[in-house]
C-alpha cells in the first residue's frame, strides 16, 4: 500500500542546493583527479570484450498481446516491457557507442537484440538520467520519427527540456517522489544515488532517478543507475512491495571509484530485499565495456551474493541478451 501522506511530504522536498542537484544521502562524487588516478592505475587497459549469445526475438511474437508482464532485454539498461496494452521502453540506447562521438568511446560488445524498426508500437519510455549509456540521442530521434506523439516520455527534472528540444511532444517531467497518473497506471519518480551530465559544464544540472509504475494488479521498479543507500528501503516503505524490479549488476570496479554511484551484485541483492521485490531481473552488464570488472563477472558474483543472503536463485534472474521472459514463468 502506498503511504500517500508520507509521499506528499517527500515530494515537497527539493533535491537541489541552489546550484546543482544533490543525492538524498551524501555521496562523494569523484572528479577529474580521481578519474585520472583510475586511468593511471589501469593504464587505460580495459578487460577484453567477451562474446555472449545474442538471441533475436521474433517481432511477430512481441506484437501479440501480453496478458502477463513480459520483459525482453535489448541490452544494457534497455528493456521492452509489455503489459495490459502498454509497450514500454527503459533508457533506450541502440547506438554502437555510448559517447558524444561516433568514432570514440565505449563500444558495444553485443549488438542490440532488436532494432528500432523491429519494435512493436511503443506507448511509453522511462528515462532515468542523461548519461550517454542511458540516453541515446539517435534512439530518441528514431523513436520520435517512428512513433511520434503516440509515445509518452517520463523524465526527471531538467531532462524533459532536453527531450523537448529534440522535438518530443509528450513529456511527463517529475522530481523525486512526484507522480503522474496515466489511465490506470500510477508512475512515481523515485530517488537513486547517482549523478548527471553530458559534458564538462553540466554536471548535476539535471536530475537522476528510478521509476516505480503501479498497475491495479502489477507493480514495476526500474532502478536506473545507482549506488547503494538507505533510499531503497525508504522506497519500499513508502510505495510497498514490488512485483518486478529491474536492477543494475555491472559497472562496479574499482570499488574505490565506482561505489558511490554504481552498485555491485551484492548491493543489487540488498536492493532486491529492501524493495521487497517478488522478482528481480538484471541489467546494466555485459553490453558495454565501461569499468574494470570482466564482462562476464557480474552474473557469477550475483549468484554468490544470492547464496550469501539466502535468496533463491530464481528470485533474481539474469536474462541473456535478447531473452524474453514473462512474470508467470520467472
Secondary structure as UniProt FT lines:
FT   HELIX           4..11
FT   HELIX           32..42
FT   TURN            43..44
FT   HELIX           59..62
FT   STRAND          70..75
FT   TURN            76..77
FT   STRAND          78..83
FT   TURN            84..85
FT   STRAND          86..90
FT   STRAND          107..108
FT   HELIX           116..118
FT   STRAND          124..126
FT   TURN            132..134
FT   HELIX           137..147
FT   HELIX           148..150
FT   STRAND          152..156
FT   TURN            157..158
FT   HELIX           159..165
FT   TURN            166..167
FT   STRAND          171..174
FT   TURN            176..177
FT   STRAND          179..182
FT   TURN            183..184
FT   STRAND          185..190
FT   TURN            200..201
FT   TURN            203..204
FT   STRAND          210..214
FT   STRAND          219..222
FT   HELIX           231..239
FT   STRAND          242..248
FT   HELIX           255..258
FT   TURN            259..261
FT   HELIX           265..274
FT   TURN            275..276
FT   STRAND          277..283
FT   TURN            295..296
FT   HELIX           297..309
FT   HELIX           313..315
FT   STRAND          316..317
FT   STRAND          324..326
FT   HELIX           327..329
//
